[in-house]
Amino acid sequence: MNFTIYAVIASLITLFFLISFIKQRRAFQLAFAIWVPSTMLQYVSTNRTFFNILSIAEIIMFVITIALLIKDQHDRKKAAARTAEEEEI
């Protein structure tokens, strides 16, 4: 992919998640806002070791982001159940 197009798309995605995080304060949104621009670091160097370390870091960020997303969904379900339970009483 052309770097300019990639940079524009990554910037828009990062901006979207930053705005979402500011409004909603969900941890996975901040994780996405960090993870997406970190993928652009692949253009910084052609060193194989750097690329391997970056790949491992991106995999870790992916796992953290997905874990935070799942945790958020679980917490929201619990909160909805609690609210429904309070409304019944």
All heavy atoms as an XYZ file, in Angstrom:
728
protein
N       0.838     -1.172      0.000
C       0.000      0.000      0.000
C       0.886      1.239      0.000
O       1.898      1.277      0.673
C      -0.920     -0.020      1.236
C      -1.822      1.189      1.319
S      -2.859      1.270      2.788
C      -4.058      0.032      2.442
N       0.492      2.223     -0.712
C       1.204      3.487     -0.766
C       1.261      4.091      0.647
O       0.266      4.136      1.352
C       0.457      4.410     -1.726
C       1.152      5.728     -1.940
O       2.067      6.090     -1.213
N       0.701      6.445     -2.942
N       2.445      4.576      1.053
C       2.613      5.105      2.410
C       1.679      6.269      2.694
O       1.128      6.377      3.797
C       4.063      5.524      2.662
C       4.252      6.139      4.018
C       4.247      5.340      5.144
C       4.391      7.515      4.160
C       4.404      5.900      6.407
C       4.545      8.078      5.410
C       4.557      7.273      6.540
N       1.470      7.143      1.733
C       0.597      8.306      1.948
C      -0.833      7.871      2.259
O      -1.448      8.363      3.205
C       0.614      9.227      0.714
O       1.964      9.564      0.403
C      -0.189     10.484      0.952
N      -1.338      6.941      1.487
C      -2.692      6.428      1.731
C      -2.745      5.746      3.091
O      -3.681      5.955      3.872
C      -3.122      5.465      0.609
C      -3.235      6.216     -0.720
C      -4.440      4.788      0.951
C      -3.430      5.317     -1.917
N      -1.740      4.949      3.388
C      -1.666      4.244      4.669
C      -1.632      5.239      5.828
O      -2.342      5.069      6.827
C      -0.419      3.356      4.681
C      -0.273      2.502      5.909
C      -1.090      1.396      6.106
C       0.677      2.793      6.868
C      -0.949      0.603      7.229
C       0.828      2.009      7.991
C       0.011      0.913      8.170
O       0.140      0.148      9.273
N      -0.845      6.302      5.698
C      -0.736      7.314      6.757
C      -2.058      8.041      6.968
O      -2.454      8.293      8.114
C       0.374      8.302      6.424
N      -2.747      8.361      5.889
C      -4.037      9.054      6.005
C      -5.063      8.151      6.686
O      -5.760      8.577      7.618
C      -4.542      9.514      4.619
C      -5.987      9.981      4.677
C      -3.648     10.613      4.074
N      -5.149      6.913      6.257
C      -6.109      5.980      6.847
C      -5.784      5.744      8.320
O      -6.675      5.778      9.178
C      -6.141      4.656      6.061
C      -6.758      4.898      4.675
C      -6.939      3.592      6.810
C      -6.636      3.722      3.731
N      -4.519      5.505      8.638
C      -4.119      5.285     10.028
C      -4.402      6.515     10.886
O      -4.846      6.392     12.039
C      -2.643      4.918     10.100
N      -4.187      7.690     10.341
C      -4.465      8.926     11.086
C      -5.957      9.085     11.364
O      -6.344      9.465     12.471
C      -3.961     10.137     10.304
O      -2.568     10.071     10.146
N      -6.773      8.797     10.372
C      -8.221      8.895     10.562
C      -8.719      7.890     11.607
O      -9.550      8.231     12.459
C      -8.947      8.691      9.234
C      -8.792      9.811      8.209
C      -9.440      9.415      6.885
C      -9.396     11.108      8.734
N      -8.215      6.671     11.531
C      -8.608      5.651     12.500
C      -8.167      6.054     13.902
O      -8.936      5.942     14.869
C      -8.028      4.275     12.110
C      -8.680      3.774     10.825
C      -8.208      3.264     13.235
C      -8.005      2.566     10.224
N      -6.943      6.544     14.027
C      -6.432      6.983     15.326
C      -7.264      8.136     15.870
O      -7.638      8.136     17.052
C      -4.958      7.402     15.202
O      -4.203      6.284     14.718
C      -4.401      7.856     16.530
N      -7.581      9.091     15.037
C      -8.402     10.226     15.446
C      -9.776      9.763     15.917
O     -10.277     10.209     16.954
C      -8.540     11.219     14.287
C      -9.296     12.500     14.586
C      -8.571     13.312     15.649
C      -9.437     13.320     13.320
N     -10.372      8.840     15.179
C     -11.675      8.299     15.556
C     -11.626      7.658     16.943
O     -12.484      7.923     17.786
C     -12.143      7.270     14.515
C     -13.353      6.494     14.950
C     -14.612      7.070     14.899
C     -13.225      5.198     15.426
C     -15.727      6.357     15.315
C     -14.329      4.480     15.845
C     -15.588      5.064     15.794
N     -10.625      6.818     17.179
C     -10.544      6.142     18.474
C     -10.177      7.092     19.607
O     -10.638      6.924     20.736
C      -9.593      4.943     18.418
C     -10.221      3.728     17.818
C      -9.810      3.262     16.583
C     -11.238      3.065     18.462
C     -10.407      2.149     16.013
C     -11.847      1.950     17.908
C     -11.432      1.493     16.680
N      -9.382      8.119     19.330
C      -9.081      9.119     20.359
C     -10.339      9.898     20.750
O     -10.607     10.096     21.944
C      -7.996     10.078     19.886
C      -6.565      9.578     19.981
C      -5.605     10.592     19.369
C      -6.184      9.310     21.421
N     -11.098     10.320     19.773
C     -12.344     11.029     20.060
C     -13.317     10.122     20.809
O     -13.949     10.543     21.787
C     -12.970     11.583     18.762
C     -12.092     12.699     18.206
C     -14.394     12.078     18.997
C     -12.472     13.162     16.813
N     -13.413      8.871     20.381
C     -14.286      7.916     21.067
C     -13.841      7.712     22.511
O     -14.669      7.651     23.421
C     -14.283      6.570     20.345
O     -14.830      6.701     19.068
N     -12.521      7.626     22.721
C     -12.017      7.442     24.075
C     -12.319      8.662     24.940
O     -12.719      8.529     26.097
C     -10.508      7.174     24.073
C      -9.931      7.097     25.456
C     -10.175      5.991     26.253
C      -9.167      8.123     25.966
C      -9.658      5.918     27.538
C      -8.648      8.067     27.241
C      -8.895      6.956     28.040
N     -12.156      9.852     24.387
C     -12.436     11.074     25.151
C     -13.910     11.129     25.554
O     -14.242     11.510     26.672
C     -12.030     12.324     24.338
C     -10.502     12.388     24.229
C     -12.585     13.594     24.956
C      -9.983     13.393     23.229
N     -14.794     10.711     24.661
C     -16.230     10.747     24.949
C     -16.677      9.629     25.882
O     -17.461      9.859     26.799
C     -17.028     10.655     23.647
C     -16.963     11.889     22.802
C     -17.820     11.713     21.555
C     -17.806     12.950     20.696
N     -18.629     12.770     19.488
N     -16.195      8.400     25.647
C     -16.742      7.237     26.341
C     -15.831      6.643     27.412
O     -16.286      5.854     28.229
C     -17.096      6.148     25.323
C     -18.126      6.619     24.323
C     -18.311      5.644     23.184
O     -17.567      4.676     23.032
N     -19.316      5.891     22.354
N     -14.553      6.962     27.382
C     -13.575      6.477     28.372
C     -13.533      4.946     28.485
O     -13.542      4.384     29.570
C     -13.870      7.062     29.747
C     -13.734      8.543     29.824
C     -12.303      8.938     29.808
N     -12.202     10.387     29.951
C     -11.150     11.078     29.639
N     -10.102     10.473     29.178
N     -11.128     12.366     29.785
N     -13.431      4.288     27.343
C     -13.283      2.831     27.342
C     -11.841      2.494     26.988
O     -11.291      3.004     26.011
C     -14.250      2.202     26.355
C     -15.684      2.436     26.793
C     -16.627      1.527     26.067
N     -17.964      1.755     26.541
C     -18.982      2.035     25.752
N     -18.813      2.100     24.448
N     -20.170      2.229     26.253
N     -11.246      1.608     27.759
C      -9.815      1.310     27.632
C      -9.450      0.754     26.256
O      -8.385      1.067     25.722
C      -9.389      0.337     28.722
N     -10.314     -0.062     25.668
C      -9.977     -0.648     24.365
C      -9.842      0.422     23.283
O      -9.075      0.261     22.338
C     -10.989     -1.727     23.958
C     -12.315     -1.208     23.488
C     -12.525     -0.913     22.156
C     -13.361     -1.023     24.382
C     -13.747     -0.444     21.713
C     -14.586     -0.559     23.958
C     -14.783     -0.264     22.621
N     -10.566      1.529     23.424
C     -10.462      2.603     22.441
C      -9.086      3.258     22.508
O      -8.495      3.579     21.474
C     -11.561      3.642     22.683
C     -12.942      3.087     22.418
C     -14.042      3.952     22.970
O     -13.877      4.638     23.969
N     -15.189      3.912     22.314
N      -8.582      3.444     23.718
C      -7.237      3.989     23.870
C      -6.195      3.011     23.326
O      -5.235      3.416     22.672
C      -6.954      4.312     25.336
C      -5.600      4.937     25.631
C      -5.439      6.259     24.885
C      -5.427      5.140     27.124
N      -6.406      1.724     23.575
C      -5.480      0.716     23.061
C      -5.443      0.743     21.531
O      -4.371      0.666     20.927
C      -5.872     -0.673     23.570
N      -6.610      0.858     20.897
C      -6.648      0.978     19.434
C      -5.937      2.249     18.972
O      -5.227      2.243     17.965
C      -8.089      1.002     18.914
C      -8.640     -0.347     18.549
C      -9.702     -0.892     19.254
C      -8.108     -1.067     17.500
C     -10.222     -2.124     18.920
C      -8.622     -2.308     17.149
C      -9.685     -2.838     17.865
N      -6.157      3.348     19.703
C      -5.539      4.624     19.332
C      -4.018      4.571     19.418
O      -3.328      5.309     18.728
C      -6.076      5.743     20.223
N      -3.485      3.696     20.246
C      -2.027      3.504     20.347
C      -1.552      2.473     19.330
O      -0.517      2.634     18.690
C      -1.636      3.085     21.781
C      -1.942      4.230     22.746
C      -0.166      2.692     21.853
C      -1.862      3.835     24.206
N      -2.314      1.398     19.191
C      -1.896      0.283     18.349
C      -1.827      0.673     16.865
O      -0.860      0.349     16.168
C      -2.854     -0.885     18.555
C      -2.601     -2.078     17.705
C      -1.395     -2.588     17.336
C      -3.578     -2.919     17.116
N      -1.564     -3.707     16.557
C      -2.901     -3.935     16.414
C      -4.959     -2.941     17.121
C      -3.568     -4.927     15.719
C      -5.615     -3.942     16.438
C      -4.921     -4.915     15.743
N      -2.837      1.365     16.361
C      -2.889      1.691     14.925
C      -1.676      2.502     14.465
O      -1.008      2.123     13.501
C      -4.222      2.380     14.561
C      -4.195      2.903     13.138
C      -5.384      1.415     14.750
N      -1.330      3.614     15.133
C      -0.154      4.351     14.649
C       1.162      3.597     14.866
O       2.129      3.818     14.137
C      -0.170      5.663     15.432
C      -1.093      5.458     16.552
C      -2.007      4.346     16.181
N       1.175      2.684     15.845
C       2.411      1.919     16.057
C       2.719      1.008     14.866
O       3.871      0.651     14.636
C       2.333      1.098     17.346
O       1.481     -0.014     17.186
N       1.702      0.670     14.085
C       1.942     -0.160     12.904
C       2.731      0.605     11.840
O       3.343      0.005     10.965
C       0.623     -0.655     12.280
O      -0.152      0.455     11.849
C      -0.174     -1.493     13.259
N       2.731      1.928     11.926
C       3.474      2.730     10.953
C       4.976      2.722     11.227
O       5.759      3.157     10.382
C       2.941      4.162     10.945
C       1.504      4.233     10.447
S       0.829      5.874     10.471
C       1.898      6.690      9.314
N       5.389      2.224     12.379
C       6.816      2.166     12.709
C       7.592      1.239     11.774
O       8.809      1.311     11.711
C       7.010      1.738     14.162
C       6.577      2.752     15.215
C       6.695      2.135     16.607
C       7.418      4.007     15.121
N       6.881      0.404     11.053
C       7.564     -0.496     10.121
C       8.302      0.265      9.025
O       9.213     -0.258      8.395
C       6.579     -1.476      9.508
C       5.538     -0.822      8.613
C       4.521     -1.810      8.113
O       4.812     -2.986      7.984
N       3.318     -1.342      7.828
N       7.922      1.527      8.808
C       8.568      2.335      7.783
C       9.798      3.074      8.304
O      10.493      3.732      7.540
C       7.569      3.347      7.210
C       6.439      2.679      6.461
C       5.173      2.565      7.024
C       6.636      2.145      5.195
C       4.137      1.945      6.346
C       5.615      1.524      4.505
C       4.361      1.423      5.089
O       3.344      0.808      4.415
N      10.076      2.973      9.616
C      11.191      3.703     10.221
C      12.537      3.083      9.864
O      13.508      3.780      9.619
C      11.011      3.770     11.762
C      12.237      4.339     12.430
C       9.780      4.574     12.107
N      12.580      1.758      9.844
C      13.855      1.085      9.642
C      13.666     -0.179      8.799
O      12.587     -0.770      8.797
C      14.456      0.718     11.003
O      15.622     -0.045     10.844
N      14.729     -0.591      8.146
C      14.699     -1.847      7.396
C      15.460     -2.942      8.132
O      15.610     -4.051      7.618
C      15.317     -1.662      5.997
O      16.651     -1.168      6.150
C      14.486     -0.701      5.163
N      15.923     -2.634      9.333
C      16.650     -3.592     10.156
C      15.733     -4.766     10.514
O      14.633     -4.587     11.017
C      17.142     -2.890     11.432
C      17.998     -3.793     12.294
O      17.874     -5.006     12.267
N      18.850     -3.158     13.067
N      16.196     -5.976     10.253
C      15.389     -7.180     10.476
C      15.067     -7.374     11.961
O      13.956     -7.766     12.304
C      16.153     -8.395      9.921
C      15.316     -9.613      9.819
C      14.384     -9.464      8.641
N      13.617    -10.675      8.520
C      12.420    -10.727      8.002
N      11.856     -9.651      7.555
N      11.779    -11.849      7.910
N      16.023     -7.102     12.836
C      15.797     -7.252     14.273
C      14.709     -6.280     14.735
O      13.818     -6.653     15.500
C      17.098     -7.002     15.061
O      18.105     -7.888     14.570
C      16.899     -7.212     16.543
N      14.788     -5.034     14.288
C      13.774     -4.043     14.630
C      12.402     -4.505     14.153
O      11.404     -4.401     14.885
C      14.120     -2.688     14.000
C      13.073     -1.630     14.220
C      12.963     -0.989     15.439
C      12.192     -1.297     13.197
C      11.985     -0.024     15.637
C      11.221     -0.328     13.394
C      11.120      0.310     14.620
N      12.341     -5.021     12.940
C      11.075     -5.484     12.384
C      10.500     -6.643     13.199
O       9.305     -6.702     13.454
C      11.262     -5.899     10.921
C       9.975     -6.230     10.222
C       9.110     -5.229      9.819
C       9.626     -7.552      9.990
C       7.917     -5.533      9.182
C       8.445     -7.866      9.355
C       7.583     -6.857      8.950
N      11.365     -7.575     13.626
C      10.908     -8.711     14.433
C      10.389     -8.255     15.795
O       9.362     -8.738     16.269
C      12.028     -9.731     14.600
C      12.331    -10.460     13.309
O      11.492    -10.541     12.413
N      13.538    -10.972     13.191
N      11.108     -7.340     16.431
C      10.673     -6.806     17.727
C       9.350     -6.062     17.559
O       8.429     -6.204     18.379
C      11.758     -5.894     18.336
C      12.965     -6.743     18.740
C      11.222     -5.119     19.528
C      14.180     -5.929     19.126
N       9.237     -5.286     16.502
C       8.001     -4.561     16.227
C       6.842     -5.531     15.988
O       5.729     -5.305     16.476
C       8.183     -3.654     15.009
C       6.982     -2.820     14.603
C       6.591     -1.861     15.724
C       7.293     -2.036     13.336
N       7.099     -6.601     15.288
C       6.052     -7.604     15.044
C       5.557     -8.216     16.342
O       4.348     -8.380     16.549
C       6.570     -8.700     14.120
O       6.910     -8.169     12.867
N       6.477     -8.539     17.226
C       6.098     -9.104     18.524
C       5.303     -8.078     19.338
O       4.278     -8.411     19.943
C       7.350     -9.583     19.298
C       7.963    -10.790     18.571
C       7.015     -9.924     20.746
C       9.341    -11.171     19.064
N       5.753     -6.827     19.313
C       5.041     -5.762     20.033
C       3.628     -5.570     19.481
O       2.674     -5.356     20.240
C       5.830     -4.466     19.954
N       3.476     -5.656     18.175
C       2.152     -5.504     17.571
C       1.235     -6.670     17.931
O       0.042     -6.474     18.173
C       2.270     -5.358     16.056
C       2.798     -4.002     15.651
C       2.900     -3.819     14.155
O       2.381     -4.670     13.402
O       3.495     -2.822     13.734
N       1.775     -7.859     17.988
C       0.977     -9.015     18.409
C       0.526     -8.836     19.860
O      -0.639     -9.088     20.197
C       1.763    -10.331     18.226
C       1.931    -10.626     16.730
C       1.072    -11.493     18.934
C       2.902    -11.743     16.421
N       1.427     -8.369     20.706
C       1.083     -8.127     22.111
C      -0.002     -7.052     22.207
O      -0.969     -7.194     22.964
C       2.339     -7.747     22.923
C       3.264     -8.951     23.033
C       1.967     -7.202     24.304
C       4.646     -8.623     23.577
N       0.151     -5.963     21.447
C      -0.870     -4.906     21.456
C      -2.216     -5.435     20.958
O      -3.263     -5.066     21.478
C      -0.429     -3.722     20.587
C       0.526     -2.777     21.250
S      -0.150     -1.978     22.720
C      -1.512     -1.060     22.037
N      -2.187     -6.309     19.960
C      -3.418     -6.902     19.453
C      -4.111     -7.706     20.548
O      -5.313     -7.557     20.778
C      -3.114     -7.792     18.242
C      -4.299     -8.558     17.745
C      -5.297     -7.914     17.032
C      -4.417     -9.912     17.983
C      -6.396     -8.619     16.571
C      -5.503    -10.623     17.525
C      -6.505     -9.970     16.815
N      -3.353     -8.533     21.243
C      -3.921     -9.365     22.313
C      -4.476     -8.485     23.431
O      -5.581     -8.722     23.936
C      -2.865    -10.360     22.842
C      -3.339    -11.063     24.092
C      -2.501    -11.369     21.756
N      -3.734     -7.456     23.822
C      -4.196     -6.540     24.872
C      -5.486     -5.843     24.435
O      -6.443     -5.744     25.212
C      -3.103     -5.507     25.209
C      -1.951     -6.186     25.948
C      -3.664     -4.357     26.035
C      -0.717     -5.304     26.114
N      -5.526     -5.378     23.212
C      -6.705     -4.678     22.702
C      -7.927     -5.587     22.695
O      -9.009     -5.199     23.143
C      -6.436     -4.126     21.294
O      -5.300     -3.260     21.351
C      -7.628     -3.372     20.752
N      -7.761     -6.804     22.208
C      -8.884     -7.750     22.179
C      -9.323     -8.099     23.599
O     -10.525     -8.172     23.887
C      -8.515     -9.017     21.370
C      -8.226     -8.648     19.906
C      -9.610    -10.069     21.463
C      -9.360     -7.937     19.190
N      -8.368     -8.298     24.507
C      -8.710     -8.607     25.902
C      -9.490     -7.453     26.533
O     -10.483     -7.679     27.245
C      -7.444     -8.900     26.701
N      -9.076     -6.220     26.278
C      -9.793     -5.064     26.817
C     -11.186     -4.943     26.219
O     -12.143     -4.564     26.908
C      -8.992     -3.784     26.573
C      -7.732     -3.622     27.415
C      -6.916     -2.425     26.925
C      -8.081     -3.465     28.892
N     -11.313     -5.259     24.947
C     -12.615     -5.218     24.290
C     -13.558     -6.256     24.905
O     -14.717     -5.957     25.217
C     -12.453     -5.467     22.789
C     -13.718     -5.445     21.940
C     -14.418     -4.107     22.048
C     -13.372     -5.737     20.497
N     -13.073     -7.455     25.109
C     -13.885     -8.517     25.717
C     -14.256     -8.142     27.149
O     -15.403     -8.319     27.572
C     -13.139     -9.860     25.656
C     -13.049    -10.332     24.203
C     -13.822    -10.912     26.522
C     -12.114    -11.501     23.977
N     -13.303     -7.601     27.898
C     -13.567     -7.182     29.281
C     -14.631     -6.093     29.312
O     -15.545     -6.115     30.140
C     -12.296     -6.691     29.948
C     -12.484     -6.259     31.382
C     -11.196     -5.685     31.953
C     -11.362     -5.210     33.373
N     -12.423     -4.264     33.594
N     -14.552     -5.143     28.399
C     -15.534     -4.062     28.340
C     -16.929     -4.612     28.048
O     -17.903     -4.204     28.681
C     -15.130     -3.043     27.273
C     -16.091     -1.872     27.213
O     -16.107     -1.081     28.175
O     -16.831     -1.765     26.212
N     -17.024     -5.536     27.115
C     -18.322     -6.126     26.797
C     -18.877     -6.877     27.998
O     -20.073     -6.792     28.301
C     -18.210     -7.058     25.593
C     -18.004     -6.334     24.293
C     -17.828     -7.279     23.121
O     -17.574     -8.464     23.294
N     -17.952     -6.744     21.919
N     -18.023     -7.599     28.709
C     -18.441     -8.338     29.893
C     -18.931     -7.375     30.982
O     -19.974     -7.608     31.599
C     -17.272     -9.196     30.406
C     -17.593     -9.992     31.617
N     -18.465    -11.056     31.593
C     -17.165     -9.885     32.898
C     -18.564    -11.558     32.803
N     -17.783    -10.863     33.615
N     -18.193     -6.296     31.201
C     -18.582     -5.303     32.205
C     -19.900     -4.625     31.843
O     -20.730     -4.364     32.720
C     -17.485     -4.247     32.371
C     -16.227     -4.806     33.013
O     -16.274     -5.931     33.568
O     -15.184     -4.117     32.955
N     -20.096     -4.351     30.570
C     -21.348     -3.709     30.139
C     -22.537     -4.652     30.313
O     -23.628     -4.219     30.695
C     -21.223     -3.250     28.692
C     -20.228     -2.091     28.556
C     -20.053     -1.648     27.144
N     -21.223     -0.856     26.785
C     -21.582     -0.600     25.551
N     -20.884     -1.073     24.547
N     -22.641      0.135     25.292
N     -22.344     -5.948     30.070
C     -23.423     -6.914     30.282
C     -23.772     -7.000     31.760
O     -24.947     -7.069     32.132
C     -23.024     -8.292     29.748
C     -23.094     -8.409     28.255
C     -22.722     -9.799     27.792
C     -22.709     -9.895     26.287
N     -22.297    -11.222     25.813
N     -22.743     -6.995     32.610
C     -22.979     -7.034     34.053
C     -23.747     -5.795     34.509
O     -24.673     -5.894     35.313
C     -21.655     -7.114     34.817
C     -21.074     -8.484     34.956
C     -19.769     -8.370     35.706
C     -19.664     -9.378     36.786
N     -18.350     -9.345     37.441
N     -23.357     -4.635     34.008
C     -24.016     -3.386     34.380
C     -25.471     -3.383     33.908
O     -26.365     -2.932     34.627
C     -23.264     -2.199     33.808
N     -25.719     -3.903     32.713
C     -27.081     -3.960     32.188
C     -27.934     -4.913     33.026
O     -29.095     -4.620     33.324
C     -27.071     -4.405     30.729
N     -27.353     -6.036     33.425
C     -28.084     -6.989     34.262
C     -28.389     -6.369     35.627
O     -29.486     -6.541     36.165
C     -27.278     -8.274     34.426
N     -27.430     -5.654     36.170
C     -27.624     -4.990     37.458
C     -28.723     -3.933     37.362
O     -29.576     -3.823     38.242
C     -26.314     -4.346     37.909
C     -26.080     -4.437     39.377
C     -24.725     -3.887     39.812
N     -23.602     -4.597     39.219
C     -22.614     -4.021     38.550
N     -22.580     -2.717     38.400
N     -21.634     -4.732     38.045
N     -28.729     -3.176     36.279
C     -29.740     -2.143     36.080
C     -31.133     -2.769     35.929
O     -32.101     -2.282     36.508
C     -29.408     -1.306     34.825
O     -28.104     -0.755     34.970
C     -30.416     -0.207     34.610
N     -31.209     -3.849     35.177
C     -32.476     -4.540     34.996
C     -32.977     -5.108     36.328
O     -34.168     -5.076     36.621
C     -32.329     -5.650     33.966
N     -32.056     -5.607     37.122
C     -32.402     -6.170     38.428
C     -32.911     -5.077     39.363
O     -33.887     -5.289     40.095
C     -31.142     -6.822     39.020
C     -31.383     -7.764     40.157
C     -30.092     -8.442     40.566
O     -29.715     -9.409     39.878
O     -29.486     -7.977     41.533
N     -32.298     -3.900     39.319
C     -32.739     -2.791     40.159
C     -34.097     -2.264     39.727
O     -34.887     -1.828     40.568
C     -31.688     -1.666     40.120
C     -30.416     -2.010     40.832
C     -29.331     -0.947     40.645
O     -29.597      0.074     39.958
O     -28.228     -1.135     41.173
N     -34.372     -2.295     38.435
C     -35.658     -1.828     37.938
C     -36.791     -2.755     38.348
O     -37.930     -2.318     38.523
C     -35.616     -1.673     36.416
C     -34.793     -0.511     35.951
C     -34.702     -0.418     34.444
O     -35.260     -1.291     33.753
O     -34.051      0.526     33.973
N     -36.500     -4.051     38.501
C     -37.524     -5.020     38.907
C     -37.916     -4.795     40.359
O     -39.044     -5.063     40.747
C     -37.003     -6.439     38.705
C     -36.913     -6.856     37.263
C     -36.360     -8.251     37.095
O     -36.094     -8.923     38.124
O     -36.191     -8.684     35.945
N     -36.984     -4.342     41.133
C     -37.242     -4.164     42.578
C     -37.963     -2.897     42.817
O     -38.775     -2.308     42.615
C     -35.920     -4.103     43.385
C     -35.213     -5.432     43.246
C     -36.177     -3.774     44.829
C     -33.845     -5.454     43.868
